[in-house]
Amino acid sequence: MYEYLDGVITILAPKFIVVEVAGIGYRVIVANPYAFPVGSKERVFVEQIVRQDEITMYGFQSSDEKVLFQKLLDVSGIGPKSALAILANTDHSGLIQAIINADVNYLVKFPGIGKKTAQQIVLDLQSNIAKLPFDFGPLSPDIKSAQDENSELADALEALQALGYAAREVDKVGKKLADMEEMTTADYVSAGLKLLL
């Protein structure tokens, strides 16, 4: 089993990144691909999931995020896609607080999470998640202007749809994001998730 990959990000797509390590490109599905700049050398924490018909590698920016993903997978009714959609919201402290406080209304805002599943998340994780040594401080957005066209916004909207949000929801959010100061794709994704929740 792999713990992490140290390599260069060579490809970004709405659902995955490719990390090149010693000449081999690993396709890694991540919550927000645009948080990994192309050409940068990164450490990507990974979780490999083997199913009968596929082997998939999921990636995370920190070991804490990986542990949170693993905890979410322990919940009945949560698969890797749903867990990744939940982690796409960068406010992991808010997620943990919602679980501790049994805030079902917060949890049902994630795509694919209904009231029953939200209650199951609280039931399965509430008692032990606060004991874990997570270090999710508030993340400050790294804002930079796009020069010519706003391809960053287009990429961000595509990433939001890839996470499972409906096209009409993404369109509505896209109009609000277009009125904001131009940002990086990662920041647009982050801002879009806040508007969707």
C-alpha positions in Angstrom: 0.0 0.0 0.0 1.3 3.5 -0.8 1.5 6.3 1.7 2.4 9.2 -0.5 4.0 10.1 -3.8 6.8 12.7 -4.2 6.8 13.9 -7.8 6.0 16.5 -10.4 2.4 17.3 -11.3 2.3 16.9 -15.1 -1.4 16.8 -15.9 -4.5 18.5 -14.4 -8.0 17.4 -15.3 -11.4 18.2 -13.6 -11.3 14.9 -11.6 -7.7 13.9 -11.3 -4.0 14.9 -11.5 -1.0 12.9 -12.8 2.0 12.7 -10.6 5.2 11.7 -12.3 7.6 9.8 -10.0 10.8 8.3 -11.5 9.4 8.5 -15.1 6.0 6.8 -14.2 2.8 8.9 -14.2 0.4 8.0 -11.5 -3.3 9.0 -12.1 -4.6 10.2 -8.8 -8.2 11.3 -8.2 -8.4 14.4 -5.9 -11.1 16.6 -4.6 -9.6 19.8 -6.1 -7.1 19.1 -8.9 -6.4 22.8 -9.3 -4.8 23.1 -5.9 -1.8 21.3 -7.4 0.0 23.6 -9.9 1.3 21.9 -13.1 5.0 21.6 -13.1 5.3 21.8 -9.3 7.0 19.2 -7.2 4.5 18.0 -4.6 4.0 15.4 -1.9 0.6 13.8 -2.5 -0.7 11.6 0.2 -2.6 8.7 -1.4 -5.1 6.0 -0.6 -5.3 3.0 -3.0 -8.6 1.3 -3.2 -8.8 -2.1 -4.9 -12.2 -3.3 -6.2 -13.1 -6.3 -8.1 -12.9 -4.5 -11.5 -10.6 -1.5 -10.8 -7.7 -0.2 -8.8 -8.0 3.6 -8.0 -5.7 5.9 -6.2 -7.1 8.9 -4.3 -4.9 11.9 -3.3 -4.8 14.4 -0.6 -2.7 17.5 0.3 -2.0 16.3 3.9 -2.0 13.2 6.0 -4.8 14.6 8.1 -7.0 15.0 5.0 -6.2 11.3 4.1 -7.2 10.1 7.6 -10.5 12.1 7.4 -11.2 10.4 4.0 -10.6 7.0 5.6 -12.9 7.9 8.5 -15.6 8.9 6.1 -15.2 5.6 4.2 -16.0 3.8 7.4 -19.5 5.3 7.4 -22.2 3.0 6.0 -23.4 4.6 2.7 -20.3 6.7 2.0 -18.1 5.6 -0.9 -14.9 7.2 -2.2 -16.8 9.6 -4.5 -19.0 11.0 -1.8 -16.1 11.2 0.7 -14.0 13.2 -1.9 -17.0 15.5 -2.6 -17.2 16.2 1.2 -13.5 16.9 1.4 -13.6 19.3 -1.6 -14.9 21.9 0.8 -11.7 23.3 2.3 -13.3 24.0 5.7 -12.4 20.7 7.3 -12.6 22.2 10.7 -16.2 23.2 10.0 -16.9 19.6 8.8 -15.5 18.1 12.0 -17.4 20.7 14.1 -20.6 19.8 12.3 -20.1 16.1 13.1 -19.3 16.8 16.7 -22.4 19.1 17.0 -24.6 16.6 15.1 -25.4 19.4 12.6 -27.2 17.3 10.0 -28.3 20.5 8.1 -24.7 21.3 7.4 -23.9 17.7 6.2 -26.9 17.4 3.8 -25.5 20.3 1.7 -22.9 18.0 0.2 -23.7 16.3 -3.1 -25.1 12.7 -2.6 -25.6 13.1 1.2 -29.2 12.8 2.3 -30.6 13.1 5.8 -30.2 9.4 6.5 -26.5 9.4 5.5 -25.8 12.6 7.4 -27.3 11.1 10.5 -25.2 8.0 9.9 -22.0 10.1 9.6 -22.8 11.7 13.0 -23.7 8.3 14.5 -20.5 6.6 13.3 -18.0 9.4 13.8 -19.2 11.8 16.5 -17.7 9.9 19.4 -14.2 9.5 18.1 -13.5 12.2 15.5 -12.7 14.9 18.1 -10.0 12.7 19.7 -8.0 12.6 16.4 -5.1 14.9 16.2 -6.3 16.9 13.2 -4.6 20.2 12.3 -7.0 22.0 10.0 -6.6 25.6 10.6 -8.4 28.2 8.5 -7.0 28.3 5.0 -6.1 31.7 3.6 -6.9 32.0 -0.1 -4.0 32.5 -2.5 -5.6 35.0 -4.9 -3.9 36.0 -8.2 -5.3 37.7 -11.2 -5.8 36.0 -14.6 -4.4 38.2 -17.4 -6.3 37.6 -20.6 -9.3 35.3 -20.3 -11.0 33.6 -17.4 -10.2 30.0 -18.1 -9.6 29.5 -14.4 -13.4 30.1 -13.8 -14.3 27.7 -16.6 -12.0 25.0 -15.1 -13.4 25.5 -11.6 -17.0 25.2 -12.8 -16.1 21.9 -14.6 -14.5 20.7 -11.4 -17.6 21.5 -9.4 -19.7 19.4 -11.8 -17.2 16.6 -11.6 -17.7 16.6 -7.9 -21.4 15.8 -8.5 -23.2 19.1 -8.2 -26.0 19.6 -10.7 -25.3 21.8 -13.8 -28.1 24.3 -12.9 -26.6 24.7 -9.4 -23.1 25.2 -10.9 -24.5 27.7 -13.5 -26.1 29.8 -10.7 -22.9 29.8 -8.7 -20.9 30.6 -11.8 -22.7 33.9 -12.3 -21.8 34.9 -8.7 -18.2 33.8 -9.2 -17.9 35.8 -12.4 -18.8 39.0 -10.5 -16.0 38.4 -8.1 -12.4 39.6 -8.4 -10.5 37.1 -10.7 -8.7 34.3 -8.8 -6.9 31.0 -9.4 -8.9 28.0 -10.3 -8.4 26.5 -6.8 -9.8 29.7 -5.2 -12.8 29.7 -7.6 -13.5 26.0 -6.6 -13.2 26.9 -2.9 -15.4 30.0 -3.3 -17.9 28.0 -5.4 -18.1 25.2 -2.7 -18.8 27.9 0.0 -21.7 29.2 -2.2 -23.1 25.8 -2.8 -23.1 24.8 0.9 
